Amino acid sequence: MKARRKNDINQVVRLLNTINGQLIGINTTMNNDLNNLSSVISNDNSNLNANVVNAISSLNASLSNRVTTSTNTVISNMNNRSQSNCTVQQFNQSQGFSIPCGTSSTIIQQRASTPPERVFIIASSSQLVTAPCQAILAVTLQDGTIIERELPPRRPPSFFQEVIFLELDNYASVSIRCESSVQPPPVGAVCNGFVEVREFVCICCSDNEGA
């Protein structure tokens, strides 16, 4: 039984290492954008340059800590279960969106029959800061609680697409609300971007099941 549990935990580690690799890819892209921004700043402005360097270091530390904490939490939870045979399945959903200004739409719904152990939600808006409408991410949890995050617009001078990252225990659906800065909303204006959800579901059975 111990050998099986060790093997199951190794499977979790491999899956979470996959998340780690994907997050590192996002991290690298964001670092490159910040480094490009740093390179166009005047060398005379040492304070601003220092702030950019500190932002890059903080971003590295934040993503690294999130991955480490999530890995430890999931492994600990599974290690404390009484069932001997456990597997973890990953369900990925991604969806681009184009939402008319002044409206909202559900983009992704939770699809796993078993509640997830951990959920990672990644979202980004392609709107420019000068656009008349901006996107709001709204995540509805299983208990009806709604978590909202503004999806940052692309700003000069780099205009890079900032990614919002949420780590949750569960969710029911993900929606986008396209808010207008003027009323009525401009005709034909939309909010564009993408949403990706990664669900990690633990499926456990006892040795006697199916016997």
N, C-alpha and C positions, 0 to 999 in steps of 0.2 A: 504493500500500500504506500509506504514512504517513497519507494522508487517511482511509482506512478505520479504521486503528488509533486515530486521534484521535477519530473518530466513536464507535468502540466504547467508548473510555474515557469519552466524554461520557455514554454510556448508563449506565455504571457510576455516574458522578457523580449522574445524575438519580435512579437507584434508591437510592443511599445518602442523597441528600437527602430522599427519602421516609421513610427510617428516622429521619433527623434530626427531621423534622416530627413523627413518631409519638412519639419519645422526648421531644421538647419538650412534647407534650401530657401525657405521664405526669409529666414534671418539674413542669409547671404545677399539676397536680392535687395533687401532693405538697407543692409550695410553699404552695398555698392552705391545705392541712390544717395545715401547720406554722405558717403565719401566724395561722390561727384559734386554734391552741393558744397562740401568743404573746399574742394579744389577751386571753385569759382569765387570764393570769398577772398577779399583782399588780404594779403599777408600782413598789412598794417593793422588789421582789426584782430588782434590776438585774443581778445576776450570772446568774440564770436566764434573764432576757430576752436578755442578751448571748450566752449559750450557744445559744439558739434561733436568733438572727440568724446566728451563725457556722455553725450546722448548715445553714441555708438556703444560705449562700454556698458551703459545701463541696459541697453536693449539686449546685448549678449547675455548679461547676467540674468535678466528677467526670464528670457526664453529657456535658458539652461535650468534655472530653478523650477520653472513650471513642469518641464519634462521629468526632472528628477523626483519632484513631489508626487506627480501623477503615477509614475512607475512604482514608487514605494507604497503608495496608497492602495493601488489595485492588487499588487502582490500580497500585501498584508491582509487585505479583505479576503482574498481567495485562500490564503494560508490558514485563516481562522474558520473556514467552512467545515462542516462535518462530513459533507459528501467527499468521496474519494476520487471520482472521475470528473474532472472539470476541463472544459475547453472554452476558449474565447474566440468569438467571431467578430470581424470588423465589417460594418456596413457603411459605405461611403455614398453620399449623395451630393451632387453639385449642380448648380443652376445659375445661368446668367439671367439678369432681369432687365426689363424695360417697362417701367411703371409710369402711366400718365400722371402729370402733375396734379396734385389735389386728391389723389386716390391712394388706396393701399391694396396689397394683394398677398395672399399666402404663397410662399415660394416652395417650401419643403415641409413635409409632415413626417413625424416619427413613424417608422414602418416595421420595426422589429416587434415580434410577438412577446419577447421577453424584455423587461425594462433594462436599459443599458447601465453598465457599471460606470461609464465615463463618456462624456460627449464633448467633442471639440467643434466649435463653430468658427469659421473663418469667413470674413466678408469684407468687401471693398466697393467703393463707389468710383466711377470714372468721371463724375461731374467736376467741372472747373469751379473755382471759388466764385467766379463771376456769373455762374448760371443762375437763373431765377428760381430753380427748385433744387432741393437737397434731400438726400435719402436718409431715412431713419430705420435702423434694424430693430425689429420687435420679436423677441423670443418668448413664446408662451410655454410655461412649465406645466408638468402634469397636474399640479394643484391649482392651476389657473393664474398663478402669478405671472406677470409680464415684465420682462427685463428689456429696457430700451437703450440703444446706443446710437449716437449720431455717427454716420459714416463720413469721415473727414473728406472734404473736397480736395482736389488737386490744386496746390498753391505754387505761385512763382517763388524762386526762379527755377526750381527743378521740375515742378509739376508731377512729382512721382506719386503713384497710387498707394496711399497708406492702407495697411491691412489692419482690421480689427480682429482680435483673437479672444474668444470666450471659452472657458473650461467649466462645464456644468456636470451635475450628477444625473440630470434627466432633462427632457424637453418634450413638448407635444407638437409644436409647429414653429416655423420661422416665417415671418412676414416682413415686407418692406413697405414703408409709408413714404410717399413722395410729397414733401411739404413745399408750399410756395411761399415766397417772401412777399408776394403781392396778391391782392384779391380783386377780381377773380384770377385764377391761375392763367398764365399765358397759353393761348391755344397752340396745341401741338408739342408743348414742352414735356419732357419725360426725364425720369431718373434712370441711369444705367449703371450696371455693375455686376457683381457675382456673389454667390453665397455657396459655401461648401460645409457639409456636416459630416463628421466622422463619429460613428457610434461603435462603442466596444461593449459587446454583450457577453456575459458569462453564462454558459449553459452547463449545468451540473446534474449528474445522475448518480444514484447509489449503485453499488455492485450488484444488488439484487434486482434492480429494475430490468424488466424484460425477461427475467428468468422463468 
